[in-house]
Amino acid sequence: MSASTTTAPVVLTAKALLLDMDGTIVNSDAVVERCWRDWAVSHGLDPQEALKVVHGRQGYATMALLLPQRPMEINYAENTVMLARETADTEGVVPVAGAPEFMASVTALPHALVTSADEALATARMAAASLPLPDVRVTAESVQASKPDPEGFLKGAAELGVDPADCIVFEDSAAGIAAGRAAGMRVIGIGPRAAAHAPTAHVPDLTSVEVTPAEDGSIRLTLAARG
């Protein structure tokens, strides 16, 4: 006789939430894939291979992985051009499922945006997705090293005045999940890319996440059960 099994909800508590943008609260895959396919083809690279490593990193870091013999100053210059193109192209940029409700639920709670986008790109994509831009933001201009380096997440925790161990990261990419773990933080993986990279917990999208303030001032996250 067979019986269906149901997994109990996962409940986590934190003092602050650190949110990646692309793939986590904003679905910008259409733009990212348009821009990076063109770049890869123009450099004689396989676009599919390029798209395997582009998510989560700053553009210059992706270029360095794909063209390891090329001088970094060329990567920085081309990344400036790429950022301008991505900022101007918002066609197909939409919120991840559940993101509007999720962002509304964290408005009064300690949280920060920690993204590999620069300020202009983050502003453009959050506006295109009709999502509020958090007051605390760690963007490309704020750090010396791209994810998977933990610098961005550690800086976000410091700006919020919260110990890294008391932060929970929301991420979708291998580079982002590695950065969160390297920062000593728990990581909730969002979406299909995240599942293979050992986040602390994984959900298909933000409709599966309930955020409530706890009486002690901490943040309670309930991740929906899947049967």
Secondary structure, DSSP 8 states (H G I E B T S, - for coil): ---------EEEEESEEEE--BTTTEE-HHHHHHHHHHHHHHTT--HHHHHHHHTTS-HHHHHHHHSTTS-HHHHHHHHHHHHHHHHH--TT-EE-TTHHHHHHHHTTS-EEEE-SS-HHHHHHHHHHTT----SSEE-GGG-SS-TTSTHHHHHHHHHHT--GGGEEEEE-SHHHHHHHHHTT-EEEEESTTGGGG--SEEESSGGGEEEEE-TTS-EEEEE----
